[in-house]
Amino acid sequence: MPRIELTDDDIASFDRDGFVILRNVLTAAEIDAARARFEPLFSGKFQTGLYPDEWNWRMGRDAPDLTRQICNGWKSDLTVASIVLAADVGRACARLRRWPGARIGQDNVIWKPPGTKPLGFHQDDSYNDWIVPGEMSTCWVTLDDTKATQGTIEYVRGSHKWPIAPPIKQFHAPSDPLHDLYPAAKAAGVADYEIVPIEVPAGSCVIHHGRTWHGSRDNKGDKPRRSAIAHCISAAAKFHPTKVSYIYSRYKKVGSVEMDESYFPVLWREDGYRTPWLDSYIRGERLAA
């Protein structure tokens, strides 16, 4: 499970740049265990018996040059759950966004083998109008050493201070991954922006602000780029009373805007609360019961 300790300098970097890099959050054994889950997951061998909420690339069905993505893999795999549901992830995301706590909004499991195509640059908060507050803080954990040429995640420094843009036109395999970034920079009055490719060893993480523009380009290297990603939202978040996520609003109760911890568990809260079943679930005890 990730071990994350933020310093004052880390918080200052996040506030200034819209992201902060943290190294050595997973052990070598944890990295190896997580890597071993990728082929079973994308082949549809789900440890818990549950399908993830989104399964965007399937072994034997989809083109091999597409980036592979699963959303809410924590529901399907306990190793993924041990990373994205860690209390340290929630605490760090909450501290950086000045929330009273954090719950999981959604996770991503991303696999970019050599030769795979890009993911379009975007802002996470563009997709969050179905919750109040419509904010995210994202913890991206790499399971491979990353290089600029291998499709690593890239950030536009300081772009968390730009306005929120609409959802991008093409997320998967765009011909130009920066297509939607150009008009966003113009709207923000920024003519000269800096794109930062993240080059870090396996077991590192980057936490970014929900408005920070980011994406990834083609993997032109000879090694895969795998990551587990926790998109956290405020522990105080509620469903928007009228706006709908075509996937995640299926978990909204009739006549209520409260977010059920069965689907959006609280990872950490400043009063010491954490959804009670999380740790036993990660250990596999709920499956055996």
FENPE-V685411 format. One record per residue. N is the residue number from 1. SS is DSSP state (h for helix, s for strand, l for the rest). OMEGA is omega in degrees with one decimal (none if undefined). D_CENTER is the distance of its C-alpha to the mean C-alpha in Angstrom with 1 decimal. Layout:
N;SS;OMEGA;D_CENTER
N;SS;OMEGA;D_CENTER
//
This chain:
1;l;-176.3;15.6
2;l;175.3;14.1
3;l;-172.7;16.8
4;l;173.6;15.9
5;l;-179.3;18.7
6;l;172.3;18.6
7;l;175.3;21.8
8;h;178.1;23.3
9;h;177.1;22.7
10;h;-179.4;19.0
11;h;178.1;19.0
12;h;178.1;21.3
13;h;178.2;19.3
14;h;-179.3;16.3
15;h;-178.1;18.8
16;h;-169.4;20.5
17;h;-175.3;17.9
18;l;176.1;14.7
19;s;175.8;12.9
20;s;-178.5;14.2
21;s;179.8;14.4
22;s;-175.6;15.1
23;l;173.1;16.9
24;l;177.8;18.0
25;l;174.0;15.6
26;l;174.5;16.2
27;l;177.7;19.7
28;h;179.8;21.1
29;h;178.5;21.7
30;h;177.2;18.1
31;h;-179.0;16.9
32;h;-179.7;19.7
33;h;-180.0;19.0
34;h;178.2;15.4
35;h;-176.2;16.7
36;l;-177.2;19.4
37;h;-172.5;17.3
38;h;-179.1;16.0
39;h;175.7;19.4
40;h;-178.8;20.2
41;h;-175.4;17.0
42;h;171.8;17.4
43;l;179.1;21.2
44;l;176.8;20.7
45;l;-172.4;21.8
46;l;-173.3;19.8
47;l;-177.2;20.8
48;l;-175.1;20.9
49;l;-179.1;22.5
50;l;171.0;19.9
51;l;170.2;18.2
52;l;-179.6;14.5
53;l;175.4;14.1
54;s;-179.4;13.4
55;s;-166.4;14.9
56;l;176.6;15.0
57;l;-177.5;16.9
58;l;178.7;19.7
59;l;177.8;21.9
60;l;-179.8;25.3
61;l;-170.0;24.5
62;l;-176.5;22.3
63;l;-176.4;23.2
64;l;-179.3;22.5
65;l;176.7;21.5
66;l;173.7;18.4
67;l;-174.6;14.9
68;s;-175.2;13.9
69;s;169.7;11.0
70;s;178.1;10.8
71;s;-174.1;9.0
72;l;171.4;9.8
73;h;179.6;11.1
74;h;179.0;11.8
75;h;-173.9;14.7
76;l;-171.3;16.1
77;l;-175.3;15.8
78;h;176.9;16.6
79;h;173.7;15.5
80;h;-180.0;11.9
81;h;-177.4;12.6
82;h;178.7;14.2
83;h;-169.7;11.1
84;h;179.7;8.5
85;l;-178.2;11.5
86;l;178.7;13.2
87;h;-179.4;15.3
88;h;177.1;14.7
89;h;179.5;11.0
90;h;-178.8;12.1
91;h;-178.9;15.1
92;h;179.8;13.7
93;h;179.5;11.3
94;h;-179.9;14.4
95;h;-177.3;16.8
96;h;179.7;15.3
97;h;-179.6;15.2
98;l;174.8;18.5
99;l;174.9;17.6
100;l;-179.6;19.8
101;s;-179.1;17.0
102;s;171.8;13.5
103;s;176.7;12.6
104;s;173.6;9.6
105;s;-176.9;9.2
106;s;169.5;7.1
107;s;172.3;5.2
108;s;166.9;5.2
109;s;-173.4;8.0
110;s;-179.6;9.2
111;s;179.8;12.8
112;s;174.5;14.9
113;l;176.0;18.5
114;l;177.6;21.2
115;l;-178.0;22.2
116;l;-171.4;19.2
117;l;-173.3;18.6
118;l;166.1;16.2
119;s;-174.2;13.3
120;s;175.1;14.6
121;s;-173.5;13.9
122;s;170.8;12.7
123;l;179.1;11.7
124;h;-176.2;8.9
125;h;175.7;11.9
126;h;-174.0;14.0
127;h;-170.2;12.8
128;l;-178.6;13.3
129;l;-179.7;17.1
130;l;174.6;17.3
131;s;178.2;16.6
132;s;-2.4;18.7
133;l;-176.4;17.7
134;l;-172.4;15.4
135;l;174.5;13.0
136;l;166.2;9.4
137;s;-168.8;8.4
138;s;177.7;5.0
139;s;-178.2;5.7
140;s;-177.0;5.5
141;s;-179.1;8.4
142;s;178.8;10.9
143;l;178.3;13.5
144;l;168.4;15.9
145;l;-175.3;17.8
146;l;177.0;16.6
147;l;-179.8;19.1
148;l;-177.1;19.3
149;l;-173.7;21.1
150;s;174.6;18.7
151;l;178.3;15.9
152;l;174.6;13.8
153;s;179.5;11.2
154;s;-178.1;13.5
155;s;171.8;13.7
156;s;-173.5;16.6
157;l;176.3;18.0
158;l;-174.9;18.9
159;h;174.0;17.6
160;h;177.9;16.0
161;h;178.0;19.8
162;l;174.3;20.2
163;l;174.0;20.6
164;l;178.6;18.0
165;l;175.2;18.7
166;l;172.6;18.8
167;l;-175.4;16.3
168;l;-173.2;16.9
169;l;-179.8;19.6
170;l;-177.6;18.1
171;l;-176.2;14.5
172;s;172.3;15.5
173;l;174.8;18.2
174;l;177.4;19.7
175;l;174.5;22.9
176;l;-177.1;21.9
177;l;-179.9;18.1
178;l;-171.7;19.4
179;h;-177.1;21.4
180;h;178.3;19.8
181;h;-175.4;19.4
182;h;-179.7;23.2
183;h;178.7;24.3
184;h;177.8;21.6
185;h;178.9;23.0
186;h;179.4;26.5
187;h;178.6;25.8
188;l;-179.1;24.6
189;l;-177.5;27.8
190;l;-179.3;26.2
191;l;-175.2;28.2
192;l;-178.4;27.0
193;l;-177.7;23.4
194;l;175.1;21.9
195;s;-174.2;19.0
196;s;173.3;17.8
197;s;-175.8;16.7
198;l;178.5;15.0
199;l;-173.8;17.5
200;l;176.2;17.0
201;l;174.6;18.1
202;l;-178.4;16.2
203;l;175.0;15.0
204;l;173.4;13.8
205;s;171.2;10.7
206;s;174.6;9.9
207;s;-178.4;9.0
208;s;178.4;9.3
209;s;-177.7;11.0
210;l;177.9;10.1
211;l;-177.6;13.2
212;l;177.1;12.7
213;l;-178.8;13.3
214;s;177.7;11.5
215;s;177.9;11.6
216;s;-177.4;13.3
217;l;179.8;16.8
218;l;171.3;18.9
219;s;-178.4;19.0
220;l;179.9;22.6
221;l;-179.0;22.9
222;l;179.4;24.2
223;l;179.3;21.3
224;l;172.4;18.0
225;s;-177.6;14.6
226;s;-178.8;12.3
227;s;171.5;8.9
228;s;-167.2;6.9
229;s;176.0;3.3
230;s;172.4;4.0
231;s;-177.6;4.2
232;s;173.7;7.8
233;s;-178.6;10.9
234;s;174.4;14.5
235;l;-179.8;16.5
236;l;-176.4;19.1
237;l;176.2;17.3
238;s;172.7;19.4
239;s;170.5;19.5
240;l;-174.7;21.2
241;l;-176.6;24.7
242;l;-176.8;25.1
243;l;-168.1;22.0
244;l;163.6;20.3
245;l;-173.4;17.1
246;l;175.2;18.6
247;l;-166.2;16.4
248;h;174.7;15.2
249;h;173.6;18.6
250;h;-179.5;20.2
251;h;177.7;19.4
252;l;177.5;21.4
253;l;176.3;24.8
254;l;176.0;27.9
255;l;-178.8;29.4
256;l;174.2;26.6
257;l;-179.9;23.5
258;l;179.3;22.4
259;l;-176.2;19.1
260;l;-178.4;20.1
261;l;172.6;18.6
262;l;-175.4;19.1
263;l;179.7;16.1
264;l;-174.9;14.2
265;l;177.8;15.4
266;s;-178.7;15.8
267;s;-177.9;14.4
268;s;174.6;16.8
269;s;-172.0;19.3
270;l;176.8;21.8
271;l;177.7;24.7
272;l;-177.9;23.7
273;l;170.5;22.5
274;l;-178.8;19.8
275;l;-167.1;19.8
276;l;-174.0;22.8
277;l;-171.0;21.9
278;h;-173.6;18.6
279;h;176.8;20.2
280;h;175.9;22.8
281;h;-179.8;20.3
282;h;178.8;18.4
283;l;179.2;21.9
284;l;-176.5;22.8
285;h;-179.4;25.6
286;h;177.0;24.8
287;h;-177.1;25.1
288;h;-174.5;28.4
289;l;none;29.8
//
